[in-house]
Amino acid sequence: MKAVCVYCGSSNGANPIYAETARAFGRALVDAKLALVYGGGKVGLMGIIADTVMAAGGRAIGVIPELLVDKEIGHHGLTELHVVPDMHHRKKMMADLSDAFVALPGGAGTLEELFEMYTWAQLGYHRKPVGVFNIAGFYDPLIAMLEHTVREGFMRRAYFDTLQVESDPVALIGKLQRYQPLLVDKWALHRDKV
Ligand code: AMP
């Protein structure tokens, strides 16, 4: 594993613990000699994790669409900043450059990006690990919702189990590094019933 894609808020969140989360995860990436791939902005947790990685002597690679260079304030102090035409190019490039995907606390954008990679794994478009850094129980409601979808027969337990959940950055990175891809046959759910 060489690079980890981190999805996180373009805001700081209401509790200072979220900024600390971004700093802790950034430091853990550098300690593990892993590059950060992220959305390329200077705002919110995105900016905090990038600044932390750069200050600790690591590699931070940003990918930002033209339209957002001003809004998210493209970070020009990175190892690499790629300015791409649109969101589709951003997401594709971030995915291609990364060996694993992690969501830190964030809003709708973070959740969208996390779910894209989680569902692409389910469909077999990639075999890379996907995890959430569940600091201060931030992702507990999301985990509960996913448990609910399993109980209600919309998702396989084995697939739910592929989501790596940890509240400690070093433990989370360890899980990503040890991850063995499990090809869950999503369509078997349907075949079982016909
Ligand atoms: P948020 O979690 O809403 O603060 O957004 C975090 C990051 O996700 C920001 O860099 C947004 O530009 C990005 N984002 C927002 N919406 C989307 C989307 N539909 N697809 C991919 N990224 C998005």
Residues whose N, C-alpha, C, O or C-beta is under 5 A from the ligand:
A	BS01	AMP	C8 G9 S10 S11 G39 G106 G107 A108 G109 T110 E112 E113
